Amino acid sequence: MNAIARLLQPRSVAVIGASADAQKTAGRPVAYLRKHGFRGEIFPVNPRVDSIDGLRCYADIASLPSVPDVGIVLLGAERAHLAVRDLAARGTAAAIVLASGYTETGEEGARRQAQLMEAAGPMRLLGPNTIGLVNLTDNIVLSASGALEMDHFPQGAVGVVSQSGGILGALLSRAAARGIGLSKLISTSNEVDLDLADFIDHLADDEATRVIALYVESVRHPERFRQAALKAARAGKPVVAFKIGRSEAGAQAAVSHTGALAGADRMYDALFKEVGVIRAQSFSDLLDMPVALSTGRVLRGKRVAVLTSTGGAGTLVSDSLGVTGFETPAPDEATAQRLRDLQNGSHAALDRNPIDVTLAGLQPDLLRGAIKALLESPSYDALTIIVGSSSLAMPELMAGAIQDCLPLSDKPVIAFVSPHAPDVAALLTQRGVPAFTSAESCSVALAGMLHARQWREPVAALAGAPVSVQDLGIGSLDEAECKRLFTRFDVPCTAETVVTTAAQAEQAAKAMGGRVVLKMLSREITHKSDVGGVAVGVNAEQIGARMAAMADEVHRKAGVRPDRFLVQEMVSGGTELILGMHRDVLGTAILLGMGGITAELLKDTTMRMMSPDAGLSPAVAEEMVRELKTWPLLDGYRGRPKADVDALVATIVAFSRMVAQLGDRVLEAEINPVFVLPQGRGVKAADGVVVLA
């Protein structure tokens, strides 16, 4: 048994700094261990007390009769490291440090945290600044959370890992009130040693856990998190994460548009998408999704039957499902006839969805028959049952009738409890029918199930042949230098010529057939159009004068006078996209979106994380293209010619391969716009940004 397993399933626990007063924080761990049925040995340690709650109290750790598997350290930050050192010296597997006053408080706290880690040596640490952990599977509570004052918690299949101690207690109590069974709850907090990844990895192997719920403040070790989340996904255990901090400004001042479009929170989106983590958009989702996923039922499509006896509530659910992208088709004729046969001539509406059956008197046989017909219908992938006010009188009858039908199919069955009846909702949930009190929660739960079903591990990209990049300089490249770099990696670029005189510009324009684009060239000024450094549709006769006027305008606006210019072919008839890279502590991502000068305004983008040593695969690149809201513009929207999507996919792959080979040398890289031309005509990179370390 490894140290994490011993931490979660200890045979003996030492409580350092235990108080005889169960009302105090230091008195709770011993009281809660006994209250909730811990069967192992408990060793309170306090030199001022002889016994606590009938247990012998020990003066110090050296006096303990045997080596504890786990030590709960209740001392303050100034002395906690001393207890940790003594526990490590005895050979304890892991210590839980509850004290605050570490890195969250500043420089002095960081010094204490380093001292704590040094004192632990090879012993594992949970915390500091943690509320501890709760193993409901085995009735082991190693925590001081006041939520443990409750007498009973339903055991179940949802494991929780939270970087906030208070949130652990909130989830524990909320889940209990809703009848949601949990398996393990761990508060990692400062993560001086054990972190999110360690417990995701452990829960992926835990037989009692089917779903893992995360409350995330930040991912401190991205690669470990990535590997642990992939392990859980491969084991068929969905991970649902609620990440706080979405309102952060995220992106700092950046040379490229990509920097402004990406930002810290978007990088979390990309990381979660890569490893199959389902992102909860609200705190309530962090229970709504896992409880549905923990049933193990399979959602194969978007067609949902809504069975109701109260029209208004059925419409609420149906409307919410439609907004979320689900379908509520009418029953096929065979299913409708089965439902009519059950009703014995009543006037219920059975040819539409929601399917309104008259459950007068709450007839269990009628309910069973309707559920069976809908679960066996080829028209539906899931069933939502509206539980109305009639259920309040006999909730057991309704819950039992629904439960009886569950073995008939593996399709999801969920319930919307229309009246305020938390006891009814909890009863249904405990019977295997996730019950919700808002229509939106029904949609969220099904969306989570669909996400889990649809995720596929990204196909690994093949590393291309290395390209020579030894001659590259440092800092910002001008546009011509960017394009030469792109071309080396097979990114198609516009035809263009660098010029310094009006005569050269006129000659270049004539060679390109007349109307061209004239741009200033500068390593310092990246957003050329902001300072008047771009002119479109210039002909050969005008270009000399236009070049002089551009130099004057740029000098007036930016304080520098350009002496080099780019004469570029005009591209028309294409769709403008932006293709860029963004790097932060989580890794490197490729961004694709609607491009041009409106890129930051429209923010129609998608992102994918790259592996450290290879670019994106064609399959992933194509997924990105199809995820854009503006995908229809590429797919022949309203008679437009279909775009050359194959060429765009190849360009995304080539660009990502460039980013992979340059590695840490490339700080920023972007093509904006990349013109996607009609099918068969390819793509052309019309502008570029590259900043090299």
Buried (B, 14 or more C-beta within 10 A) or exposed (E): EEBBBBBBBBBBBBBBBBBBEBEEBBBBBBBBBBBBEBEBBBBBBBEEBEEBBEBEBBEEBEEBEEBBBBBBBBBEBEEBBBBBBBBBEBEBBBBBBBBBBBBEBEEEBEEBBBBBBEBBEEBBBBBBBBBBBBBBBBBBBBBBBBBBEEEEBBBBBBBBBBBBBBBBBBBBBBBBBBBBBBBBBBBBBBBBBBBBBBBBBBBBEBEBBBBBBBBBBBBBBBEBBBBBBBBBBEBEBBBBBBBBEBEEEBBEEBBBBBBBBBBBBBBBBBBBBBBBBBBBEEBBBBBBBBBBBBBEBBBBEBBBBBBBBBEEBBBBBBEBBEEBEBBBEBBEEEBBEBBBEBBEEEEBBBEBBBBBBBBEEBBBEBBBBBBBBBBBBEBBBBBBBBBBBBBBEEBEBBBBBBBBBBEEBBBBBBBBBBBEBEEBBBBBBBBBBBBBBBBBBBBBBBBBBBBBBEBEEBEEBEEBEEEEBEEBEEEBBBBBBBBBBBEBBBBBBBEBBBBEEBEBBBBBBBBBEEBBBBBBBBEEBBEBEEBBBBBEEBBBEBBBEBBEEBBEBBBEEBEBEBEEBBBBBBBEEBBBBBBBBBBBEBBBBBBBBBBBBEBEEBEBBBBBBBBEEBBBBBEBBBBBBEBBEBBEBBEEEEEBEEBBBBBBBBBBBBBBBBBBBBEEEBBBBBBBBBBBBBBEBBBBBBBBBBBBE
